[in-house]
Amino acid sequence: MFTTRSRRVTAALATGVVLSVVAACGGGDDGGATGEAGTDEPLQFFLSGDANQGGGFAAMAEKYEEETGVTVEIVDIANADLPTKLKNAAQANDLPALARVGGVDPVWGDLTVDLSPILEGSDINAELAAVDPDGKVLSLPTDVTAVGLFINKTLFDEAGVAYPTTADDIWTWDEYVAAVKEVQAATGTTYGMVMDRSSHRLKSFLFEFGSEYFQANEDGEFETDEEMKVALEYFKSLNDDSFMPRSVWLSDADGNALFKSGDVVSYYSGSWQIADFAVNIADFEWAPVRLPMQPVRAANYGNAANVVVFEGDQQDAAVDFVEWMYEPENYRELAETSSFLPAIEGLEVTYATDPEAFELYNEEIAASDPIVKEIKRRDLAYEVAGLATDGDPVRDEVVKYLNDEQDVDTTIDNINAQLTDQLGALPE
Protein backbone atom coordinates (compact mmCIF):
# COMPACT_ATOMS: atom_id res chain seq x y z
CA MET A 1 0.00 0.00 0.00
CA PHE A 2 1.30 3.48 -0.75
CA THR A 3 2.01 5.39 2.42
CA THR A 4 2.53 8.94 1.18
CA ARG A 5 1.35 11.11 -1.64
CA SER A 6 4.93 11.76 -2.73
CA ARG A 7 5.46 8.05 -3.15
CA ARG A 8 2.44 7.88 -5.46
CA VAL A 9 3.70 10.80 -7.55
CA THR A 10 7.15 9.25 -7.80
CA ALA A 11 5.65 5.97 -8.93
CA ALA A 12 3.52 7.73 -11.50
CA LEU A 13 6.50 9.56 -12.93
CA ALA A 14 8.59 6.41 -13.00
CA THR A 15 6.05 4.18 -14.70
CA GLY A 16 4.11 6.70 -16.74
CA VAL A 17 0.90 5.14 -15.43
CA VAL A 18 -1.52 7.61 -13.89
CA LEU A 19 -5.21 8.23 -13.74
CA SER A 20 -6.91 8.12 -17.12
CA VAL A 21 -7.21 11.79 -17.96
CA VAL A 22 -8.50 13.75 -20.88
CA ALA A 23 -5.83 16.32 -21.72
CA ALA A 24 -3.45 17.25 -24.47
CA CYS A 25 -0.07 18.55 -25.46
CA GLY A 26 0.59 22.07 -26.48
CA GLY A 27 2.88 25.00 -26.72
CA GLY A 28 3.57 28.02 -24.66
CA ASP A 29 6.65 29.82 -23.48
CA ASP A 30 8.83 28.66 -20.64
CA GLY A 31 7.12 29.16 -17.33
CA GLY A 32 3.84 27.53 -18.19
CA ALA A 33 0.84 29.16 -19.78
CA THR A 34 2.09 32.58 -20.78
CA GLY A 35 0.56 35.80 -21.94
CA GLU A 36 -2.03 37.94 -20.22
CA ALA A 37 -5.59 38.90 -20.96
CA GLY A 38 -5.58 41.75 -23.41
CA THR A 39 -2.40 40.62 -25.19
CA ASP A 40 -2.20 38.76 -28.47
CA GLU A 41 -1.32 35.48 -26.74
CA PRO A 42 -4.24 33.02 -26.98
CA LEU A 43 -5.47 30.95 -24.07
CA GLN A 44 -4.64 27.40 -25.05
CA PHE A 45 -7.41 24.97 -24.08
CA PHE A 46 -6.39 21.31 -24.36
CA LEU A 47 -9.14 18.73 -24.77
CA SER A 48 -10.18 15.67 -26.72
CA GLY A 49 -13.10 14.80 -28.98
CA ASP A 50 -14.59 18.25 -29.49
CA ALA A 51 -15.03 17.66 -33.20
CA ASN A 52 -16.86 14.42 -32.48
CA GLN A 53 -19.23 16.25 -30.14
CA GLY A 54 -20.27 18.90 -32.60
CA GLY A 55 -17.45 21.31 -31.90
CA GLY A 56 -19.21 22.77 -28.88
CA PHE A 57 -16.12 24.10 -27.14
CA ALA A 58 -14.80 25.56 -30.39
CA ALA A 59 -18.11 27.32 -30.91
CA MET A 60 -18.01 28.75 -27.39
CA ALA A 61 -14.42 29.89 -27.88
CA GLU A 62 -15.47 31.75 -31.02
CA LYS A 63 -18.39 33.34 -29.21
CA TYR A 64 -16.16 34.36 -26.30
CA GLU A 65 -13.70 36.06 -28.64
CA GLU A 66 -16.54 37.97 -30.30
CA GLU A 67 -17.75 39.21 -26.91
CA THR A 68 -14.43 39.90 -25.18
CA GLY A 69 -11.67 40.01 -27.77
CA VAL A 70 -9.84 37.23 -25.93
CA THR A 71 -8.76 34.30 -28.10
CA VAL A 72 -9.22 30.78 -26.74
CA GLU A 73 -7.31 28.30 -28.89
CA ILE A 74 -8.86 24.83 -28.86
CA VAL A 75 -6.17 22.12 -29.10
CA ASP A 76 -8.00 18.87 -29.84
CA ILE A 77 -5.69 15.86 -29.36
CA ALA A 78 -6.39 12.14 -29.72
CA ASN A 79 -7.64 10.77 -26.42
CA ALA A 80 -5.00 8.02 -26.25
CA ASP A 81 -2.19 10.59 -26.41
CA LEU A 82 -3.57 13.10 -23.94
CA PRO A 83 -2.41 11.80 -20.53
CA THR A 84 1.25 11.50 -21.48
CA LYS A 85 1.34 14.78 -23.34
CA LEU A 86 -0.14 16.78 -20.48
CA LYS A 87 2.17 15.07 -18.00
CA ASN A 88 5.13 15.92 -20.20
CA ALA A 89 3.94 19.52 -20.43
CA ALA A 90 3.87 19.71 -16.63
CA GLN A 91 7.38 18.29 -16.33
CA ALA A 92 8.62 20.76 -18.95
CA ASN A 93 6.97 23.69 -17.15
CA ASP A 94 4.96 24.25 -20.33
CA LEU A 95 1.34 23.79 -19.27
CA PRO A 96 -1.52 25.35 -21.21
CA ALA A 97 -3.90 27.86 -19.72
CA LEU A 98 -6.63 25.28 -19.15
CA ALA A 99 -7.62 21.74 -20.09
CA ARG A 100 -10.58 19.38 -20.14
CA VAL A 101 -9.46 16.25 -18.33
CA GLY A 102 -10.89 12.95 -17.15
CA GLY A 103 -9.40 13.23 -13.69
CA VAL A 104 -6.84 15.08 -11.59
CA ASP A 105 -3.38 13.67 -12.25
CA PRO A 106 -0.95 13.70 -9.29
CA VAL A 107 1.78 14.91 -11.64
CA TRP A 108 0.08 18.28 -12.13
CA GLY A 109 -2.70 18.38 -9.52
CA ASP A 110 -0.82 20.86 -7.33
CA LEU A 111 -0.42 23.22 -10.28
CA THR A 112 -4.14 23.93 -10.68
CA VAL A 113 -5.99 27.10 -9.76
CA ASP A 114 -8.74 27.02 -7.12
CA LEU A 115 -12.11 27.16 -8.92
CA SER A 116 -14.22 27.45 -5.77
CA PRO A 117 -15.31 31.04 -6.59
CA ILE A 118 -17.01 29.63 -9.71
CA LEU A 119 -18.57 26.65 -7.94
CA GLU A 120 -19.89 28.64 -4.98
CA GLY A 121 -23.30 30.07 -5.62
CA SER A 122 -23.71 28.17 -8.87
CA ASP A 123 -25.86 25.16 -9.74
CA ILE A 124 -22.89 23.13 -10.98
CA ASN A 125 -23.14 19.61 -9.59
CA ALA A 126 -20.74 19.94 -6.64
CA GLU A 127 -20.67 16.16 -6.10
CA LEU A 128 -18.76 15.80 -9.36
CA ALA A 129 -16.17 18.48 -8.58
CA ALA A 130 -12.73 17.44 -7.35
CA VAL A 131 -12.22 19.19 -4.00
CA ASP A 132 -9.18 18.70 -1.76
CA PRO A 133 -9.40 18.47 2.06
CA ASP A 134 -8.67 22.21 2.36
CA GLY A 135 -11.64 23.09 0.17
CA LYS A 136 -9.66 23.90 -2.97
CA VAL A 137 -11.70 23.04 -6.06
CA LEU A 138 -9.23 21.40 -8.41
CA SER A 139 -11.67 20.79 -11.25
CA LEU A 140 -15.28 21.29 -12.30
CA PRO A 141 -17.39 18.83 -14.34
CA THR A 142 -17.90 19.95 -17.92
CA ASP A 143 -20.56 17.36 -18.63
CA VAL A 144 -22.19 14.23 -17.28
CA THR A 145 -22.02 10.75 -18.73
CA ALA A 146 -24.06 7.65 -17.95
CA VAL A 147 -23.95 4.00 -18.94
CA GLY A 148 -26.95 2.85 -20.92
CA LEU A 149 -28.37 0.33 -23.36
CA PHE A 150 -29.21 0.71 -27.04
CA ILE A 151 -31.12 -1.72 -29.23
CA ASN A 152 -31.43 -2.23 -32.94
CA LYS A 153 -35.12 -1.35 -33.00
CA THR A 154 -35.48 -2.54 -36.58
CA LEU A 155 -34.49 -6.06 -35.54
CA PHE A 156 -36.82 -6.06 -32.51
CA ASP A 157 -39.72 -4.90 -34.69
CA GLU A 158 -38.93 -7.45 -37.38
CA ALA A 159 -38.93 -10.23 -34.78
CA GLY A 160 -42.08 -8.92 -33.09
CA VAL A 161 -40.35 -8.87 -29.69
CA ALA A 162 -41.36 -6.27 -27.11
CA TYR A 163 -38.99 -4.20 -24.96
CA PRO A 164 -39.60 -1.88 -21.99
CA THR A 165 -40.93 1.53 -22.91
CA THR A 166 -41.82 2.89 -19.45
CA ALA A 167 -40.24 2.99 -16.03
CA ASP A 168 -42.95 0.64 -14.77
CA ASP A 169 -41.95 -2.06 -17.23
CA ILE A 170 -38.22 -2.72 -16.74
CA TRP A 171 -36.81 -6.11 -17.64
CA THR A 172 -34.53 -8.23 -15.53
CA TRP A 173 -31.28 -9.47 -17.02
CA ASP A 174 -32.83 -12.90 -17.50
CA GLU A 175 -35.79 -11.38 -19.37
CA TYR A 176 -33.54 -9.14 -21.44
CA VAL A 177 -31.23 -12.00 -22.46
CA ALA A 178 -34.22 -14.17 -23.40
CA ALA A 179 -35.72 -11.36 -25.49
CA VAL A 180 -32.46 -10.66 -27.31
CA LYS A 181 -31.92 -14.35 -28.06
CA GLU A 182 -35.43 -14.48 -29.49
CA VAL A 183 -34.59 -11.56 -31.78
CA GLN A 184 -31.34 -13.25 -32.79
CA ALA A 185 -33.10 -16.45 -33.71
CA ALA A 186 -35.89 -14.73 -35.65
CA THR A 187 -33.60 -12.43 -37.64
CA GLY A 188 -30.44 -14.48 -38.04
CA THR A 189 -28.35 -11.80 -36.36
CA THR A 190 -24.84 -12.89 -35.42
CA TYR A 191 -24.59 -11.39 -31.94
CA GLY A 192 -27.09 -10.52 -29.24
CA MET A 193 -25.13 -7.89 -27.36
CA VAL A 194 -21.84 -6.08 -27.38
CA MET A 195 -20.45 -4.26 -24.33
CA ASP A 196 -17.55 -1.84 -24.41
CA ARG A 197 -14.35 -3.28 -22.92
CA SER A 198 -14.42 -0.97 -19.93
CA SER A 199 -14.67 -1.30 -16.17
CA HIS A 200 -16.95 1.76 -16.30
CA ARG A 201 -19.51 -0.26 -18.23
CA LEU A 202 -18.88 -3.42 -16.22
CA LYS A 203 -19.30 -1.52 -12.95
CA SER A 204 -22.89 -0.66 -13.88
CA PHE A 205 -23.55 -4.32 -14.70
CA LEU A 206 -22.17 -5.38 -11.31
CA PHE A 207 -24.33 -2.84 -9.47
CA GLU A 208 -27.40 -4.20 -11.24
CA PHE A 209 -26.80 -7.62 -9.68
CA GLY A 210 -26.78 -6.05 -6.22
CA SER A 211 -23.02 -5.85 -5.74
CA GLU A 212 -21.57 -2.87 -3.89
CA TYR A 213 -18.36 -3.23 -5.87
CA PHE A 214 -14.88 -3.27 -4.29
CA GLN A 215 -14.45 -1.11 -1.20
CA ALA A 216 -11.72 -0.66 1.40
CA ASN A 217 -12.53 -1.44 5.03
CA GLU A 218 -11.15 0.58 7.96
CA ASP A 219 -7.85 -1.29 7.72
CA GLY A 220 -7.43 -0.38 4.07
CA GLU A 221 -8.14 -3.92 2.87
CA PHE A 222 -10.37 -4.09 -0.18
CA GLU A 223 -13.24 -6.55 -0.12
CA THR A 224 -16.45 -7.28 -1.97
CA ASP A 225 -19.63 -9.34 -1.65
CA GLU A 226 -21.21 -12.57 -2.88
CA GLU A 227 -23.22 -10.64 -5.45
CA MET A 228 -19.93 -9.78 -7.16
CA LYS A 229 -19.20 -13.45 -7.80
CA VAL A 230 -22.73 -14.08 -9.09
CA ALA A 231 -22.49 -11.12 -11.46
CA LEU A 232 -19.07 -12.07 -12.83
CA GLU A 233 -20.17 -15.66 -13.44
CA TYR A 234 -23.25 -14.36 -15.27
CA PHE A 235 -21.12 -12.01 -17.35
CA LYS A 236 -18.79 -14.82 -18.34
CA SER A 237 -21.74 -16.94 -19.43
CA LEU A 238 -22.75 -14.17 -21.86
CA ASN A 239 -19.27 -13.98 -23.42
CA ASP A 240 -19.80 -17.14 -25.43
CA ASP A 241 -19.07 -15.84 -28.96
CA SER A 242 -22.75 -16.21 -29.72
CA PHE A 243 -24.62 -13.87 -27.43
CA MET A 244 -21.53 -11.63 -27.08
CA PRO A 245 -18.48 -11.54 -29.36
CA ARG A 246 -15.41 -12.59 -27.36
CA SER A 247 -13.28 -10.38 -29.59
CA VAL A 248 -14.40 -7.20 -27.82
CA TRP A 249 -13.24 -8.04 -24.30
CA LEU A 250 -10.41 -10.38 -25.27
CA SER A 251 -9.04 -8.57 -28.31
CA ASP A 252 -10.36 -5.02 -27.87
CA ALA A 253 -12.52 -5.10 -31.01
CA ASP A 254 -14.62 -1.99 -31.62
CA GLY A 255 -18.08 -2.47 -30.08
CA ASN A 256 -19.35 0.75 -31.63
CA ALA A 257 -18.47 -0.42 -35.14
CA LEU A 258 -20.00 -3.84 -34.53
CA PHE A 259 -23.32 -2.34 -33.45
CA LYS A 260 -23.38 0.11 -36.35
CA SER A 261 -22.86 -2.79 -38.75
CA GLY A 262 -26.45 -3.88 -38.00
CA ASP A 263 -25.39 -7.40 -37.06
CA VAL A 264 -25.74 -6.94 -33.28
CA VAL A 265 -29.11 -6.77 -31.51
CA SER A 266 -28.08 -4.50 -28.61
CA TYR A 267 -25.22 -2.37 -27.35
CA TYR A 268 -24.33 -1.79 -23.69
CA SER A 269 -22.53 1.54 -23.85
CA GLY A 270 -23.61 5.02 -22.80
CA SER A 271 -25.03 8.47 -23.40
CA TRP A 272 -22.03 9.70 -25.39
CA GLN A 273 -23.14 7.50 -28.30
CA ILE A 274 -26.37 9.42 -28.94
CA ALA A 275 -24.82 12.18 -31.05
CA ASP A 276 -22.76 9.67 -33.03
CA PHE A 277 -25.70 7.39 -33.78
CA ALA A 278 -27.90 10.31 -34.83
CA VAL A 279 -25.42 11.15 -37.58
CA ASN A 280 -23.82 7.84 -38.47
CA ILE A 281 -26.57 5.19 -38.36
CA ALA A 282 -28.80 5.28 -41.42
CA ASP A 283 -29.32 1.61 -42.27
CA PHE A 284 -31.53 0.75 -39.31
CA GLU A 285 -33.56 2.37 -36.56
CA TRP A 286 -31.94 2.41 -33.12
CA ALA A 287 -33.38 3.26 -29.73
CA PRO A 288 -32.11 3.78 -26.17
CA VAL A 289 -33.88 1.51 -23.69
CA ARG A 290 -33.83 1.11 -19.93
CA LEU A 291 -31.07 -0.98 -18.45
CA PRO A 292 -31.93 -4.42 -17.06
CA MET A 293 -31.99 -4.87 -13.28
CA GLN A 294 -31.29 -7.96 -11.21
CA PRO A 295 -32.62 -6.68 -8.87
CA VAL A 296 -31.01 -3.22 -8.72
CA ARG A 297 -31.52 -0.31 -11.09
CA ALA A 298 -28.16 1.33 -11.59
CA ALA A 299 -26.81 3.39 -14.47
CA ASN A 300 -23.20 4.10 -13.59
CA TYR A 301 -22.81 7.84 -14.08
CA GLY A 302 -20.49 10.68 -13.28
CA ASN A 303 -18.49 13.50 -14.75
CA ALA A 304 -17.53 12.71 -18.34
CA ALA A 305 -14.71 15.21 -18.07
CA ASN A 306 -13.60 18.16 -15.97
CA VAL A 307 -12.11 21.54 -16.65
CA VAL A 308 -8.93 22.64 -14.87
CA VAL A 309 -7.06 25.94 -14.97
CA PHE A 310 -3.30 25.91 -14.54
CA GLU A 311 -1.19 28.39 -12.62
CA GLY A 312 0.66 30.92 -14.76
CA ASP A 313 0.47 34.36 -16.26
CA GLN A 314 -2.82 33.54 -17.97
CA GLN A 315 -4.64 32.03 -15.02
CA ASP A 316 -6.91 35.00 -14.34
CA ALA A 317 -7.93 35.23 -17.99
CA ALA A 318 -8.56 31.47 -18.08
CA VAL A 319 -10.71 31.63 -14.95
CA ASP A 320 -12.72 34.43 -16.55
CA PHE A 321 -13.39 32.21 -19.57
CA VAL A 322 -14.44 29.25 -17.41
CA GLU A 323 -16.75 31.46 -15.36
CA TRP A 324 -18.31 32.78 -18.57
CA MET A 325 -18.70 29.24 -19.94
CA TYR A 326 -20.75 28.19 -16.89
CA GLU A 327 -23.17 31.09 -17.14
CA PRO A 328 -26.50 29.27 -17.74
CA GLU A 329 -27.20 30.68 -21.21
CA ASN A 330 -23.69 29.97 -22.44
CA TYR A 331 -23.55 26.54 -20.86
CA ARG A 332 -26.96 25.64 -22.29
CA GLU A 333 -25.64 26.47 -25.76
CA LEU A 334 -22.56 24.31 -25.12
CA ALA A 335 -24.65 21.34 -23.97
CA GLU A 336 -27.01 21.64 -26.92
CA THR A 337 -24.21 21.93 -29.46
CA SER A 338 -22.19 19.06 -28.00
CA SER A 339 -25.24 16.90 -27.24
CA PHE A 340 -24.22 15.98 -23.72
CA LEU A 341 -25.93 15.72 -20.36
CA PRO A 342 -25.49 18.98 -18.43
CA ALA A 343 -23.35 19.35 -15.33
CA ILE A 344 -25.53 22.26 -14.17
CA GLU A 345 -28.42 20.89 -12.15
CA GLY A 346 -31.95 21.89 -13.15
CA LEU A 347 -30.86 23.41 -16.45
CA GLU A 348 -33.35 22.98 -19.28
CA VAL A 349 -31.56 21.84 -22.42
CA THR A 350 -33.30 21.56 -25.80
CA TYR A 351 -31.64 18.99 -28.02
CA ALA A 352 -32.00 19.27 -31.77
CA THR A 353 -32.13 15.50 -32.23
CA ASP A 354 -33.25 12.57 -30.09
CA PRO A 355 -34.42 14.59 -27.05
CA GLU A 356 -36.25 11.52 -25.74
CA ALA A 357 -32.92 9.69 -25.50
CA PHE A 358 -31.50 12.33 -23.19
CA GLU A 359 -34.69 12.30 -21.14
CA LEU A 360 -34.33 8.56 -20.67
CA TYR A 361 -30.74 8.93 -19.47
CA ASN A 362 -31.72 11.62 -16.99
CA GLU A 363 -34.42 9.28 -15.69
CA GLU A 364 -31.90 6.43 -15.37
CA ILE A 365 -29.52 8.64 -13.39
CA ALA A 366 -32.26 9.82 -11.03
CA ALA A 367 -33.48 6.25 -10.44
CA SER A 368 -30.06 4.71 -9.85
CA ASP A 369 -29.27 3.04 -6.56
CA PRO A 370 -27.32 5.20 -4.05
CA ILE A 371 -24.33 2.85 -4.38
CA VAL A 372 -23.52 4.50 -7.71
CA LYS A 373 -23.08 7.90 -6.06
CA GLU A 374 -21.15 6.41 -3.14
CA ILE A 375 -18.59 4.66 -5.32
CA LYS A 376 -18.16 7.84 -7.37
CA ARG A 377 -17.53 9.76 -4.14
CA ARG A 378 -14.86 7.26 -3.18
CA ASP A 379 -13.24 7.43 -6.60
CA LEU A 380 -13.01 11.22 -6.35
CA ALA A 381 -11.48 10.98 -2.88
CA TYR A 382 -8.68 8.76 -4.16
CA GLU A 383 -8.21 11.03 -7.16
CA VAL A 384 -7.87 14.17 -5.06
CA ALA A 385 -5.37 12.39 -2.80
CA GLY A 386 -3.23 11.60 -5.83
CA LEU A 387 -3.86 7.87 -5.59
CA ALA A 388 -4.32 5.85 -8.76
CA THR A 389 -4.12 2.27 -9.91
CA ASP A 390 -1.54 0.90 -12.28
CA GLY A 391 -3.77 0.24 -15.26
CA ASP A 392 -7.27 -1.06 -14.65
CA PRO A 393 -7.19 -4.07 -12.27
CA VAL A 394 -10.92 -4.76 -12.51
CA ARG A 395 -11.00 -4.85 -16.30
CA ASP A 396 -7.67 -6.63 -16.70
CA GLU A 397 -8.39 -9.38 -14.17
CA VAL A 398 -11.87 -9.95 -15.60
CA VAL A 399 -10.32 -10.35 -19.06
CA LYS A 400 -8.11 -13.13 -17.63
CA TYR A 401 -11.21 -14.78 -16.19
CA LEU A 402 -13.08 -14.56 -19.49
CA ASN A 403 -10.05 -16.09 -21.22
CA ASP A 404 -10.05 -19.05 -18.79
CA GLU A 405 -6.67 -18.07 -17.36
CA GLN A 406 -8.08 -18.09 -13.82
CA ASP A 407 -11.31 -18.87 -11.97
CA VAL A 408 -13.73 -16.34 -10.55
CA ASP A 409 -12.44 -16.58 -6.97
CA THR A 410 -8.88 -15.92 -8.08
CA THR A 411 -10.12 -13.00 -10.16
CA ILE A 412 -11.82 -11.41 -7.16
CA ASP A 413 -8.83 -12.09 -4.89
CA ASN A 414 -6.43 -10.52 -7.39
CA ILE A 415 -8.56 -7.40 -7.77
CA ASN A 416 -8.86 -6.96 -4.01
CA ALA A 417 -5.12 -7.44 -3.55
CA GLN A 418 -4.16 -4.92 -6.23
CA LEU A 419 -6.60 -2.28 -5.02
CA THR A 420 -5.41 -2.77 -1.44
CA ASP A 421 -1.78 -2.39 -2.48
CA GLN A 422 -2.30 0.62 -4.74
CA LEU A 423 -5.09 2.53 -3.04
CA GLY A 424 -5.58 1.39 0.55
CA ALA A 425 -7.83 3.11 3.05
CA LEU A 426 -10.25 5.74 1.78
CA PRO A 427 -8.68 9.20 2.29
CA GLU A 428 -10.47 11.31 4.87
Beta strands, then each sheet from edge to edge (+ up, - down):
strand 1: 43-47
strand 2: 72-76
strand 3: 98-101
strand 4: 130-131
strand 5: 137-152
strand 6: 191-195
strand 7: 215-216
strand 8: 222-223
strand 9: 264-270
strand 10: 286-289
strand 11: 301-309
sheet 1: 2+ 1+ 3+ 11- 5+ 4-
sheet 2: 2+ 1+ 3+ 11- 5+ 9- 6-
sheet 3: 2+ 1+ 3+ 11- 5+ 10-
sheet 4: 7+ 8-
end
